[in-house]
Amino acid sequence: VAVQERTRRTGLLAAMVMRVLLLLAINWIMGLQSELFHLFGHGFSGRDLILLLGGVFLIGKATHEIHDKLEGEDIHDTQRAAATFGGVIVQIMLLDIVFSLDSVITAVGMAQHLPVMIAAVVIAVGFMMFFAGAVSRFIEVHPTLKILALSFLLLVGVVLVADGLGHHINKGYIYFAMAFSVFVEALNLKMRSRQRKSRPTGPPPRSGPAS
């Protein structure tokens, strides 16, 4: 648990640093929108390649994790977790670059408010660090939420790949699908909670001697 907490905090801090650096490198980010080559009638830019690689990574990672959950191959070895500490941090930083890219490009027109944007990033990460532990504990108690979260990663990975290939998917549809899934899962959690409370907790009554 201590290793997970340290990994979570370090990863969020590293992601915050990467996002601030991206904001400070807006001119370089804008250069990623210029086309590098054409393939199958579609021009690929640096942004497209980053989205493609990030999407493929998310799909592979989520698929592997879902397989482990379903096959019961969870790893609870602290030494293994400590050994992969650096790898987890690098993954968090790389994914943050993928997820931040479009928002940073959109922010180009607001470059004069850069200090405000950096402050917003710091505050947002502060909130995430404050609530990350509670959210993690809640998910540990309700394992079905892990599968739901991994399914969201699969969905986001597909969206990133599609965007990288030039097929833009309205994010409103994605947010609605996620919100509806969370709503249904909340109903399931409530139903399971009521079923547990209604179950008798004492030992079953003993049957009398057979006649």
N, C-alpha and C positions, 0 to 999 in steps of 0.2 A: 504493500500500500504506500509506504514511504517513497519507494522508487517511482511508482506511478505518479504520486503527487509532485515529486521533483521534476519528472519528465514533462508533466503537464505545464507547470509554471515556466520551466526553461523554454519549452516549445512556444508558449504564448509570447514570452518576452522576445524570443528570436523572430517570431512572426511579426511582432510590432516593429522591431528594428528594420526588417525587410520592407514592410509597408511604408515606413517613413523614408527609407532610401529610395523607394520607387517614386514617391511624391517629389523628392528632391531631384530625381533624374527624369523629369517630365519630357524634356527635349529628346533624350535618348529613347524613351518609351514611344514617342510619336514616330520616330524613325522605324519602329517595328511594323508600322502600317504599310510601308512601301513594299511592293511585290518583289519577291526574290526569284521566282521561277513559275512556269505554267505547267500544269499536268492535267490531262483529261479535260481540257478546256477551262480549267479553273486556275486563277492566279493565287499562289500561296505567299503570304507575308510571314515575317517573324512571329507576329501575333498568332497567326493561324497554326504555325508549327508548335508553339507553346501550348495552345489550347488542345491540339491533337495529342501531343505527348502526355499532357496532364489528364486528358480524358481516358486515354488507354491505360495509364497508370491507375486511375481510380477504378476503372472497370476490373482490371486484374486484381487489385488489392481487395476490393469488396467481394469479388467472387471467391478468392482464396479464404477470406475471413468467414464468409457464409458457409463454405465447405467445412471449415474447421468446427464451426458451431454445430452444424448438423451431424457431423461425424464424431463429435465428442472428443476432439483433439486439442482442447484448450490447454495452453501452457501456463502453469502457475509457478514456474521455477524462477526464484528471485535472481539467481545468477544469470540466467538466460536474459531476463528483463534488463539487468544492469549492463550485460554485454551489448545489447541492442540499443542502449540509451542514445548514443550518437546517431545511429541510423534513424531512430524515431524523430529526433530533432531536425535532421536534414529533410526528412519527408514532410514535416510540418512546414518548414520554411519554403520548400519547393511548391507545395500545394497552395500556400498563401500567395506566392507569386502568381500562380495560375488564376486564383480567385480574385486577386486584386487588380489584374491587368486591365480589364474593361472599366472598372471604376476609376482607375487612375487616368485612363485615356479620356473618359468623360469629364474628369476634373480639370482638363487642360484650360478650359474657358474660365476657370475660377482660380487661376494661378496667383492672382493678386491676394487671395485669401489663404495662401499656403499655411501660415502659422495656425489659423483656425482649424484647418483640415488635419494638421499634425496633432493638435490638441484633441480633436475628436477621436483620432485613432488611439491615442494614449488612454483616454477615458474609456473607450469601448473595450480595450484590452483589460483595463482595470476591473470593469464589471465582469468580464469573462473569467478572470482569475478568481474573483470573489465567489462566483456562483458555480465554478467548474466542479469543485469538490462535491457539493450537494447534488448536482445533476448526475455526476458519476456514480454516487452512492445509490441514487434513485434507480438508475439503469441497472446496477448490479442486483438490486432487489427484484426488478422486473425484466428478466432476460429477453422477453419478446421484443422489448424496445431496442435491444441490440440489433436484432434482425431487421427491424423497421429502419433504424439508422443506416445500416449497411445497404438496405434497398434504396434509400435516398442517395447514397454515394453512387450506386450503380446508375440511377436515373441521372444524376448530375454528370457522371462520366459520359453517358450517351449524349447528353445535351452539349457538352464541351466538344466531343468529336464531331457532332453535326455542325456546330458553329465553326469549327476549324475547317470543315469541308465546304463552308459557304451556305449552309442550310440553317438559317436562323429560326429558332423556336421561341415563341413568345414566352417570356419568363412568368407571365401571369398564369398561364396554364400549369406550369411547373409548381408555382407556389400554391395554387388551388389544390392540385393533386396531393401535395405534401400535407397541407392543412386538413384536407378531408381524411387522409390516412391517419393523421394524429388524432382527429376527432373520433374515428372509429376505434382506434386503439384505446383511447381514454374510456370509451363506453365498455370495451372488453375488460379493462382493468377494474372499472367500477363493478361490473357484473361478477368478476371473479372474487372481488373483495366481499361482496354481499353473500356469495355462496360459501366462502370460508367462515363468515360470521354465523351463518345459519346452520352450519354443520355441528353435530354434537361433539363436545370435546372430551367427555368422560368415556370410560370403558364401556363396551357394549353390554347390555343386560344378559345375565346368565340364564340359559334355558333350564327349566326344571327337569328332574329325572324322568327318563322315558318310562312310560307305563307298560 
